[in-house]
Amino acid sequence: MTPSFFASPRWRTWGLRLLPVLLLVLAGVRPLSIPDEGRYAEVGRWMLMSGDWLTPRVDGIPFFHKPPLLYWLEAAAMAVLGATPWAARCVVALHACLMLGLMVACVRHFAGTDTARRAGWVLGSSMTFLVAGQYVNTDMLVATWMGVAIWCFARALLQEGGVHAHWARAGFVACALGVLSKGLIGLLLPGLVLVLWIAYTGQWRKILALPWASGLLLFVAIALPWFVLAAREHPDMLAYMFGKHQFGRYTATTFNNARPWWFYGVAVSVLLFPWIFFVAADGVQRLRQRLKKQISDDNAAWVSLCWIWVLAILGFFSIPNSKLIGYALPVMPPLAVLVALWWQRYLAPRAWGAGLFGVLALVGVGVATLANHYAGVFTLERSTRGVAHAVVCQVGPDDVLAVVDDYPYDVMFYAQRTHPMEVIQDWAREEREAGDDWRRELMDGVDFDKPTGAVLQPMSRLTELRSNDHAWVLAPRWQKAFRTDTYAGFTQAYQDEAWILYRGVSAPDPSTRAAKSPEAAEQKGLRGCEDQSKK
């Protein structure tokens, strides 16, 4: 692919279609990032394994931080493709492709094919698409459905001669799926953007023409049933999900990820590099035109939608103390559109415009590919992919597997364990002192299903496990609180750069156990059990 590649409309189209292929390739070369990817992938695997599609669970413990759409789709993907990181990432990648495809379709509608292709390359060559587009959490899902809702309602309201009912109904469906992805923001933020845009463009009368009866019926039929059924099974679930993890996170200052107000300026620059500079150029140019009252743009309604979309959502997420880079994903499509419109107007007519666009697209793809690679390298510093191999090869399916001093979200996924892993801590102290971390997450989950509290074991449990020939304990080597005396009396069975696997002192020779396990390990896609047992 060379800069001249972008001078040909035909090859720009076919090249654009290759970006989703690159996305799927990149999704298969990186270990699960922790904690997020390990957590969310394991919830989906546990849902498939247990057959309980109502209650999301981590290690058998209820997990009501987010609604279940991601987990449902992960479980379905794993049922077809197997319980692998790639299967979990396919769910997110397909949403990223939907985000890209619908944006291109809508831009083609109001600005033509060339601008649509250009917007597709801007978004598709960025880290938004190639990195965040395969990161397993709920951010890309809710960003996609929020975008679908906004595009659909905009198409409905800007229909010549009235409101397009089918586009509007699709918008209601998208809002419902947004709510099932991450809660109320799936409805509130598209609503905020659209209300501000309708006020700016003076389309109030068209609101009455929307298919409210059928649209709300679709929304309720899709979004409501799970919340009703889950709340019936776990009465305090709604207060916990919406009260603590949505309103609480938005208004409180006690949660993790405290960031300054300008955080999303940096986040947007990273996610849309190197194209972000042309967003600034578009903004400056339009501001000058506004001040001189020179605006004459055939796409004025769509441009105003894009800028309101960006400012409203980034403004909303800049208010709370807790900020995450994934919260900037919903504004990436309108930013890509603004870049494409500016480029088409000012640089596309120039002889060197196609070459420069090609160079920048290659830079974006290269940066995203390198970022994906180094994210994998960084993840390996704490990943349990290596020790999970040892768990499969040495730990029997009914043996006790426990962890002390940390919680490895990804080990159960990699090892494909069917019994919960015990988590050993001073839980009485943690109940008083634990903040917004994995300890509080597990303790909160137990409140919804008390029997699952058997997973949370006190430090005295180590005394029992030392003499249990079917007991194994994981310890993090990188944890600052790691103390070798905690594991006195255990025998080391495996170690790598991040984790140590201990076994009870009366455990049989690991070579004997390993001789029984290669077949089971091979069924899970693992090899070399004989070598692992000797480490």
N, C-alpha and C positions, 0 to 999 in steps of 0.2 A: 504494500500500500504506500503510495507516494503522494505528495501534495497535488500533482496533476490528476490524481484519481478523482478528486472532488470537482473537477471541471466537467465531468460527464454525469448528467442526471441519472442515466441508467445505472452506472456503477455506484453512485451515491445511494441509490435505492437498495441495491443488492448488498452493499457494505453495511448499510443500516440494519439489514436483516441478519447479518452475522454477529452483531453486538449481543443479542440474547444467547447465541451459541457460546460466545466468549464468557458471558456471565455464568452459564451452566458449567463450563470448564473450570473457571476459577472457584466455583462453589465446591469442587471436589478435591482441591489440593491443599486445603487448610484444616488443621485440627479444630475441634470445637473450642471457641473462646469461652473463658469462664469469668464470671459466673453465668452470664446471660444465656449463651447458646447451650451450655451444659444443662442449665435449669429447664429452659423451654423445650429443648429436644427431648429431655427425659420425661417431662410431663406428657408429651404426646406418646412416647413409647409406653409409659405406664398405663395410659388410657387404653391403648390397643391391647396390651397384655392382660389387663384386668377385666376388660369388657365394660368398665364403668365409664360411660360417656357423659354422665351428669356432673360428677365431681372431679375437677382437675386435682391431681395429687403429685407431690414430690416425695419420693421414698415412702409412698403409702399415706402421707400426711396431706390433708386438704390444702389446696393452694388457691386462694380466692383473690389474688392481687389483680387478675385480669379476667375478662370473660373468655369463653372457650373456643372461639372460632379458629384460632391458630392451632390449638391442640386437636380439634376435630380433623382439620385438614392434614395435620402431620400424621395422625393415626391412620387416616385413609391412605396417605402416600406411603407410609411404612408397610401397610398391609399389602401393597402392590410391589413396592421396590425393596422392601426389607428395612430393618431398623438401622439405618446408616445416617451419618451426618449429611450426606448428599440428598437423601430422601427428605430430611427435615428442611434443608435449604431450598429444595425445589418449590416448596409452598411459598416461601418469601420471594423467590426469583420469578415465579409466575405472576405474583402481584406487581413486581417491578415492571415486568413486561406489559401488564395491563395499564399501569401508569403511563408508560412510554407510548403504547399503541393508541390509547384514547386521546392523549395530548396531540399526537401527530394527526389523528383523524379530525379533531376539532380545529386545529390550526389550518389544515387543508381546506376546511369548510369556509373559513372567513378570510384567509390570507393566501391561499394557493399552495400548490404542490411544492414549489421550491422552498418556500419559507417553512413549510411543514417538515420537509426532509432536514432542513438546517436545524430546526428546533429538536428534532429527533437525535441528530448527531451531538448537539450540545448536551442534552441530558444523558444520552447513551454512552458518551465517552467520559463521563465524570465519575467521581467516586460515589455519588448518589446512587447510580445504577450499578456499577461494577463491583462495589464493595458493600455499601449499605443494602443493595438489592439482593444480597444473599446472606445477610446477617440474621440469625434466627432470634428474633424477638417480635413484639407486636407493633413496632414503630412503622415499618414499611406497610404492613397491612392497613393500619388506620390511616396513614398518609394516602395510600392508594384510594381507599373508599371515600375519604373526604374529597379528594380530587375528582373522583368519578361523580360524586354528588354535585359539586360545584359546576363542572362542565355540563352535566345533564340539565340542571336547572337553567343554566345560562342559554343552552341551546333551545330549551323550551320557551324561555321568555323572549328571546330575540328572533323567534320565528315570525316571518312576515305574515300579517293578517290575523295574528292572535297568538295563543299559547299552544305549543305542541304537547299534547297530553301524554304521549308515550315517553317522550324524553323526561317529562316531569315525573311520571311513575317510576322510571328507572332511577331518578334522583332519590325518591323515597326509599327504594330498595337499597341503594348505596348507603344512605344514612343508617338504615337498619343494620347492614353488615359492618358499618363503621362502629356502631354501638357494640356489636358482638365481638369486635376486634379489640377495643380498648375502653369501652365505656362511654360516658356522656359526651366526651369531646367529639366523638364520631357524628353527633348530631349538632351540638352547640356551635362548633367552629364553622362548619359549612353554613349554618344559619346566620352566624355573625357576619361572615363575608358577604353572603347574599343580601342580607338586610342593608348593610352599608352600601353595597353596589346599587341596589334598587333605589335607595334614597338619593344617591349621587346622580343616577341616570333618570330619575323621575318616572319609574315604571310601576308605581303603586297600584294602579288600576288592574294591571295584569295579574297581581297576586290573587284577586278574587276569581280569576278564570282558571287557576290551577285546579287539577282534579283532586281536591282535598279528600273527598270521601273514599275513593278507591286508593289514593296514595297512602292515607293514614291506615287504612285497612291492611295494605301490604306491609307497611312499617311494623304495625302491631303483630301481625301474623309471623313475621320473621324474627323480630327482636325480642318480643316479650316472653314466649313460652319457656326458654331456658331459665330466665330470671325467676319466673313463678315457680317452676319445678325445683330449682336449686334452693330457693328461699323456703319452700315447704320442707325440704329435707334438712336444711341448715338455717334455722330461723334468723340468726344474726348475720347472715352472709351479706345482705344488702347494705346494712349499716357499716360493715367492715369494708366492703369494696368501695362504696361510694363515699362514705363518711371519712374513713381513715385514708384510703389510698387514692382518692380523687380530690375531694374538697380539702382534706387534711394536708395532702402534699402541696396543694396549690397555695394554701394560706399560712402554713406553719413554717418555722425556721429550724426545726429539729431534725429534718431528714437529710440524707446524704446528698452529695453533689451540689453543694452551695457554690454558686458562680456569680460573678459581677454582672451588671446590667448589659454590658456590651458583649457578652459571651456569644450571642447568636450572630453577631457580625462576623466573628472569627469562624464560627461553625459553618455559616453559609459560604464563606470564602474557601474553606477547605473542601466542602462537599461539591462545589461547582467550579473548582480550579480547572483550567485557567480562564474560564469564561466569565468569571465574576466581574472582571474589569469592564466588560462591555455593558453589564447591567448598570454600573456606575455612570458610564458614558450616556446610556439611554436616559437615566434619571436626570442628569445634568442638562442634557439637551431639551428634554420635555419641560423642565423647570424654567429654562430660559424662554422657551416658546410661550409658556403660560404667562410669564411676567410681561412679555411683549405682546400678548394676546394674538399670537400668530398660529395657534393650533388649527390645523386643517387635516385631519387624519380620518380616512375612511373606516379604520378599525378602532375608532375612539372608544366605543363601548367595550370592546374586548380588552383594549389596553388598560382602561380604567379598572376593569375586573381584575386583571393581573396585578396591578399595583395595589389595589385594595386587598386582594388575597394575600400578598406578601406582607404588607404593613399590619394588617389586622391580626394575622396569626403570629407573626414574630412579636408584635406588641403584647399579645395575650400571654405568650410563654415567657416573656422577659419580666413579667411582674413577680412570679414566685421566686423564692430564694433558691429552690432546687431546680437545676437546669441540666438537660442532657442533649447531646448533639443530635440524637434521633428525632427530637421534637422539631427540628428544622426541616425534616424531609417533606412535609406537606407543601412547602413553598417552592420546591425545586421546579415543578412543571411550569408555573407562571414565570419564574426567572428565566428558564430556558426559552420560553416564548418571547420574552422581552429582548433577549440576546439576538434571537433569530430575526425579529422585526427590525431591530437597529442595524444589524449587519446587512440585511437585504436592502435596506434603504441607503446606507452610507458606504459600505465597502464592497458589496457584491458587484456593482457596476465597474469597479476598478480592475485593471488587467491582472494585478497581483492578488486580488481578493481570494480567488479559489485556492491558490497556493498557500496563502497565510492560514486560511481556514483548515486546510489539510494538515499543516504543521501543528496547529493548536489541537486538532483532534487527536493526532498521534501523541502529542505531549500528554493530553488527558488520559488516553488509554494506557500509556506507559507509566504515568504516576499512579494510576489506580492499580495496575498490575503489581508494581513494586510495593505499594501499600498493602495489598493483599498478602504478598509474600512475607513481608516483615511483620505483619500482624500474626502470621502463623509462627514465625520464629519466636516472637515475644510470648505467644501462648504456650509454646513448648516448655517454657521455664517453669510453668505450674501445671501443665496438662497431666492427666492421669492415663494418657493413652498407653504409655509403656507399662505402668504398674497394673493396668487393667488386663493386659496380656497375661501377666503373672497370676492375677486373680483367676482368670479363666482356666489357666493350666494347672494351678495348684489347689485352689479353694473349691471344696466340694459344693454341690448345689444346696445342700442342707446345712453346711457349716455356718458358723457365726462370722460375719464380717463386720468389723467396727472401725470407727475412725475417732481420733483424738486430736484436739487443738485446731481443727479446721473442718470444713465441709466440702469435699470434692464433688461438685455437682455433676461432673461428667463421667465419673467412674462407673456408676450403675448403667449408664447408657453404653459405654464401651464394653463393659463386661457382660451386659445383657442379663443381669441378675434378676431373679424373680421374687426373692425375699428381701424385705427392707434391710438396709444397713443400719446398724446401731450407731448412735452418735453420743459419745461419752464426753461429758462436761460437768462442771459444778453448776448444775441447773438452778439450784436455789439462789446462788449469787447472780447468775445470768438473768434471772427473773427480775432482779432489782436493778442491774447495771447495764444490761444489753441495750444497745441503741438500734439504729436502723440497719440491721445486718442479718446474716443468715440465721443467727441464734434466735432473734426475735421472730423471724419468718417461720421457723419451725415451731416455736412455742405458740404463736398465734394460730397456726394450723391445727395444732392438737386441741385447741379449745372447741373446734368444730366437730371433732371425732375423738373422744377421750381414749378409746382403746388403742389408737395409734400412738399414744404417748409412750407405749412400751419401747418405741424406737429411741427415745431420749433417756439415756442411762447415766447414773451418777458416776463419779470417779472411782468409787469402790468396786464398780463392775470389773475394773482391770484385775483386781485380785482373783476374781472367779475365772477370768479368761486365761490367766497365766498357766493354770493347770488343766486347761481344757484342750484336749488334743484335736478338737474341731473348731478352734478359735483363731481368728486372724485379725490383726490390727494394722490399720494404715496410719502413717505419721508423715506430716509435711516437713521436709528438710529445710525449706526456705522460711518457715514460720519463725518469727522472732521469739515467740514464747516457747519454741521447741526445747524440751529438756530430755536428755537421754535417760536420766534416772526414772522418768515416768514409765519407761519401757523395760526397766530392769526385770529380769526373770523371763523375758521373751527371747526367742531366737530369731535373728534376722533371716528372712527367706528371699528377699529381693530388694534391690535398691536401684534408683536411677538418679538423675540430677535433681529431681523434684520430690520424690516420694520414697518411703521405705515401707516394706510389708513385713510385719512381724508375725510369728506363729507361736502358739503355746509350747511350753518346754516339752510336753509329753507328745507332741505331734509326731506322726510317723515320718520316716525319711521322705523328703519331697519327691525323690525319684520314683518311689513306689506310687505316690499319688499321681505324679505326672504320667506314669505309664497307663493309668486308667482314663486320662483326660484328653489325649490328642484328638480323638474322634469328635468329642463335644466341641473342642476348640475349633476344629476345622469346619464344623457346621456353622460356626459364628464368623468364619472368614479369618481365623488366626492360625498361624503356623509357628513351628519352632518350640513347642512346649518342652521338649527334652532339654533344649539349651536354656530355656528360662528357668527350669527347676534347679539348675546348677549355679545360678547367680546368687 
